[in-house]
Amino acid sequence: LFPCQLLQSLADLCCASLFLSWWLLHRRRGEFTIVPILVGSTEPDLERKYGEILAPYLANPENLFVVSSDFCHWGQRFRYTYYDKTKGKIYQSIEDLDRQGMQVIETLKPADFYDYLKKYENTICGRHPIGVLLNMVACLTAKSPGVKAALKFTQYAQSSKVTSQADSSVSYASASLTLQS
């Protein structure tokens, strides 16, 4: 069910936020058990399946899930230079693109998130773990209609304010998911 994957380079891991999350949790070791789950490049059907498997664990208030992802990786070195000039400078276009994705994620609808990714091809490195999380929530709320889920993005930043095609940037966003019965 969980296929082994050969990591060709550290870049395959993509997200510096993954390492930071791991480091922060590791500092509290002994207080809880950490179960890392690496989600590679998956298809929506497999993300749905993982969501079904993990949904009962999400429902348990004793469990904490940390889903780590950067957002847009913009620039020639990332082979992604989407730019909507109607949004202003390049960094403003990047922020608009990311905020559209954040709004879609906040709806907690996996299909809408997949449509967004297909439309813009945004280089959100954790798009697959995000897809698994959205499917976990969808499965949980479908099987337990009394459970209400809400996801809210709380912060957003870019590594640099891109103003030319020669620049590059990585976007960062944080969110919190709450469940209520």
Backbone hydrogen bonds, N-H to C=O, Kabsch-Sander energy under -0.5 kcal/mol:
donor,donor_aa,acceptor,acceptor_aa,energy
7,L,5,Q,-0.6
8,Q,6,L,-0.7
12,D,9,S,-1.7
13,L,10,L,-1.5
14,C,10,L,-0.8
15,C,13,L,-2.8
16,A,14,C,-0.7
18,L,15,C,-0.8
19,F,15,C,-0.9
20,L,16,A,-2.0
21,S,17,S,-2.7
22,W,18,L,-2.4
23,W,19,F,-2.5
24,L,20,L,-2.6
25,L,21,S,-2.4
26,H,22,W,-2.7
27,R,23,W,-1.6
28,R,25,L,-1.2
29,R,26,H,-1.9
30,G,32,F,-0.8
31,E,28,R,-1.9
35,V,33,T,-0.5
39,V,37,I,-0.6
40,G,38,L,-0.7
42,T,40,G,-1.0
46,L,43,E,-0.7
47,E,43,E,-2.2
48,R,44,P,-2.3
49,K,45,D,-1.9
50,Y,46,L,-2.8
51,G,47,E,-2.3
52,E,48,R,-2.1
53,I,49,K,-2.1
54,L,50,Y,-2.6
55,A,51,G,-1.7
57,Y,54,L,-0.9
58,L,54,L,-1.7
59,A,55,A,-2.0
60,N,56,P,-0.7
63,N,60,N,-2.1
67,V,65,F,-0.5
68,S,66,V,-0.6
71,F,171,S,-3.3
74,W,72,C,-0.7
74,W,169,S,-2.8
75,G,80,Y,-3.4
76,Q,165,Q,-0.5
78,F,75,G,-1.2
79,R,75,G,-0.6
79,R,76,Q,-1.2
80,Y,75,G,-1.9
85,K,83,Y,-0.8
87,K,84,D,-2.2
88,G,85,K,-1.4
91,Y,162,V,-2.0
92,Q,89,K,-0.6
93,S,89,K,-2.0
94,I,90,I,-2.6
95,E,91,Y,-2.1
96,D,92,Q,-2.4
97,L,93,S,-2.5
98,D,94,I,-2.8
99,R,95,E,-3.1
100,Q,96,D,-2.2
101,G,97,L,-1.8
102,M,98,D,-2.7
103,Q,99,R,-2.5
104,V,100,Q,-2.1
105,I,101,G,-2.6
106,E,102,M,-2.3
107,T,103,Q,-0.8
107,T,104,V,-1.0
108,L,105,I,-1.9
109,K,104,V,-0.7
113,F,109,K,-1.8
114,Y,110,P,-2.5
115,D,111,A,-2.2
116,Y,112,D,-2.2
117,L,113,F,-2.4
118,K,114,Y,-2.4
119,K,115,D,-2.4
120,Y,116,Y,-2.6
121,E,117,L,-2.5
124,I,122,N,-1.4
125,C,71,F,-0.6
125,C,123,T,-0.8
126,G,70,D,-0.7
127,R,124,I,-1.7
130,I,126,G,-2.6
131,G,127,R,-2.1
132,V,128,H,-2.3
133,L,129,P,-2.7
134,L,130,I,-2.9
135,N,131,G,-2.0
136,M,132,V,-2.4
137,V,133,L,-2.5
138,A,134,L,-2.4
139,C,135,N,-2.5
140,L,136,M,-2.7
141,T,137,V,-2.9
142,A,138,A,-1.7
143,K,139,C,-2.1
144,S,140,L,-1.8
147,V,144,S,-2.7
148,K,180,Q,-3.4
150,A,178,T,-2.2
151,L,106,E,-0.5
152,K,176,S,-2.2
154,T,174,S,-3.0
155,Q,174,S,-1.3
157,A,172,Y,-2.5
159,S,170,V,-2.4
162,V,160,S,-1.1
167,D,164,S,-1.7
169,S,74,W,-2.4
171,S,72,C,-2.2
172,Y,157,A,-3.2
174,S,155,Q,-1.9
176,S,152,K,-2.2
178,T,150,A,-3.0
180,Q,148,K,-2.6
